[in-house]
Amino acid sequence: MDRWGSRGLSYILEEYHKSVDFAYIDGPTRTRGDENTQNFWISSSIIDLINSGCDLQFALTDHRYNNYIPYKDLIGDRYDISYIKKYRTIEIHKK
């Protein structure tokens, strides 16, 4: 599914928690395929969680630095998004 000008990968849940203190996103960071099938994928689980109405306090990604700009564009009005270069990760704090 094409979302936000990028492809989003997420878990499909029937119901999200109403409040989450800490979320950690881990998993593959590279797309697979050749020049005809490669797409820019973002981890949209955080976006889906927030947009479901969940009161997320803090999230951390594992080497998903390429999600920084989409996260800033999509949830930057509600969350502080920081890129931690040393760990190639993103911290997401509720404003």
JOCOR-V600363 format. One record per backbone hydrogen bond with DSSP energy under -0.5 kcal/mol. NH is the residue of the N-H (numbers start at 1). CO is the residue of the C=O. If there is no record, write none. Layout:
# JOCOR-V600363
nh = (NH & NH)
co = (CO & CO)
This chain:
# JOCOR-V600363
nh = (3 & 3 & 6 & 7 & 8 & 9 & 13 & 20 & 23 & 25 & 26 & 37 & 38 & 41 & 42 & 44 & 44 & 45 & 48 & 49 & 50 & 51 & 52 & 53 & 54 & 55 & 56 & 57 & 58 & 59 & 60 & 61 & 62 & 63 & 65 & 67 & 68 & 71 & 72 & 73 & 74 & 75 & 76 & 76 & 78 & 79 & 80 & 81 & 82 & 82 & 84 & 84 & 85 & 87 & 88 & 88 & 89 & 91 & 92 & 93 & 94 & 95)
co = (1 & 6 & 3 & 40 & 1 & 42 & 11 & 55 & 58 & 60 & 24 & 34 & 34 & 39 & 7 & 9 & 42 & 9 & 44 & 45 & 46 & 47 & 48 & 50 & 49 & 18 & 54 & 20 & 21 & 92 & 23 & 90 & 25 & 61 & 88 & 64 & 65 & 67 & 68 & 69 & 70 & 71 & 71 & 72 & 75 & 75 & 93 & 79 & 80 & 91 & 82 & 89 & 83 & 84 & 84 & 85 & 84 & 82 & 59 & 80 & 57 & 78)
